[in-house]
Amino acid sequence: RMLNVHPSLLPRWRGAAPIERAIMAGNELTGVSIMRVTEGLDSGPVYLQATEPIDPGDTYGTLAVRLERLGGELLVRTLDELPPSVEQDDSLATYAEKISAADRRLDPSQPAAAVERVARALTPHIGALVELADESLLGVREARAVDDGPPAGVVSLDGRRPVLGCADGALELLAVQPPGRRPMSGEDYLRGLRR
């Protein structure tokens, strides 16, 4: 029988992007499931599960490392102990759709806290994008929700760092990646623009 180490608490977040979707959704807890591979998408019976908290500052990068370690420990335990498997309750299943190009574009019509979660979920491997006034796309490598900023959808380049206005609050862009360039701090980016 073939086993799979799946980085979610199945049947929650079956599919291609379980770590990203858990962070985007604001889940406080995720984990790892050791399951038997069947024909369905991540729907096979589960042998063991372990939980892992999602910290408020977690990115995909920080959370994936902890889940990888947890998954390794859990897989060894499963092979050593051969516990009985338990069928998943399909009625509780949620799907972690693959990250699309549209998912990468930060949506300023959402509250800043939700937009920050998207940026964290896509860092460092995929990267979120914000559209500037000239319609070019600026990569967002690190950001934090703040209370005050420009109107929703406007990117202010007037302060120390770029700030994206959101439906509720704003997103301060701490680290960005201009097209074709290396990642840099928000301060360095604005200094370059002002030269």
N, C-alpha and C positions, 0 to 999 in steps of 0.2 A: 504494500500500500504506500502511496506517495503522500508525504506530509507537506504542509505549507505553513510558513511563519507569516502571519498577516498582522500588520501594525494597526489594529483597531480591536475594539471589544465587539466582535461579531455577535449578532447580525447587524450591528451598527457599522456603517461605512464600508460596505462591500464595494469592491471596484478599484479603480486605477489610482486614486489620489486620497487615500484615507487620512494621511497625516495633515495634508493641506486643508482638507474639508473640515476636519475636527477643529483646527485653529480658526478657520474662517467663521465657523458656526459659533465660536465663543464657548465651546465645550470646556469644562474645567477638568475633565478626566478622559483619558483614553487608555490604551494598553496594547497588549499583544495576545493573539489567539493562535494556538497550534491546532490546525484543522486537517482533516483528510480531504484530499483533492477529489472532487466529483465533477460531473459534467456541468453543473450550474456554476454561476459566477460567485466564487467565495461562499458557496452555500453548503459545503460539506459539514459533517459532524465535527464538533470541537472536543479536543482532548483536555487541554488546559488553557486557562486565561490568567493574566496578571494585569493589574491596573497601574497606570502611571499618571500623576497629576500633570496638567498643562499649566505651567507658570505664566503669569501675566506678561512677562517679557519674552516668552519662548518664540523662537523662529522655527521654521522647518529644520534648519541646520542643528539647532540645539536639541530639539525634541527627537529627531530621527536618530541621533547618536545614542540617546538613552533607551529608545525603543529597540535599537539593534542589539544593545547589550542585554536587555531584558529578554528579547527573543532568543538569543543564544542560550541563555540560562534555562529558559523554559523548554526549548527543544531538547536539551540534554536531559532535563527531568522527565520529559515525555518518553524519550527512548529508554531511560533507566527504569522508570516505574510502569510503563505501559498502562496508563489509567484508562477506564472505559470512556468511550466518546459519547457526547450528548448531541442530539439533533438540534439544529438551530430553529428558533421560532420565526418562520418566514414573515409572519404578520408584523414583526418588529423591525424588519430590514429597512435600512436606509442605504442610498447609493452615493458613492464618492466618484462623481463624474470626473473624467479626465479634465485637466486644466486646459481651457481653450484660450485663444488669443483674446477674446472678449473678457475672460476672467482676469487677465493681466492688467487691463485698463482700470485704474482706480476710479470709482464712481462717486463724485462729489455730492450726488443727491442723497447719499447715505450719511448717517451720523459718523463723526470722526473716529469713534471707537471701532466701528465696524470696518472702516476703510483702513485703519491701522492694522487690524487683524489680517486683512488681505495682504498687505505689504509684508507682514511677518511670515505668513503662510508660504509666500513665494520667495523667501530669502534663505539661502543665497543662490539656489539652483536654477530658478526660472526667472525671477525678477518681475516686480510690478512696474507699471508705466503710468506716467501722468502726462496729459496733453497740455502743452503750453499755448499761449495766445497765438503764436504763428503756426499752430497745428503740428509742430514737431513733438516727438515723444521723448520724455526724459525718464530714464530708469530711476527707480526708487529702491535703494539698498537698505535704508534704515529710516524709520519715521516714528513720530510719536504724536498722539492726540493731544491737542491743547484747547483751551476754552475760547480764545479769541483769534480772529483772523479775518481775511477778506470775505466778501460774499461767496456763496456756494458756487463752485466751478471756476473761480478766479484764482490764479497763482500769483501771489504777491512776491516780488523780487526786491522789495524795498528794505527789508530788515537785515538781520545777521544771516538768516538762512531763508530759503524759499518756503513759503507757506501756502498750502492748498485749502481754500475755503470749502467747508462741507455743510451739509444740511443742518448739523448741530455741532458747533465747534469747528476746529480746523486741524489740519495735519501739518506738522512741522517736518520738513525733509532734512534729516540729519546727515544722510549720506546719499549721494545721487550718482548716476552714470550717464553722462551725455552720450549721444549716438557716436559710436566709433572710438570712444575714449575709455580710459580706466575709471573705476569707481573713485570718488573723491568726497570730501566733506561738503556739506551744504555751504559752509563759509567759503571754501576754496572755489566752488562753482560760481558764487556770486562775485568774488574778487575778480575772477577771470572775465566775467561779463562786463565789469565796470572799468576794465583797463582801457 
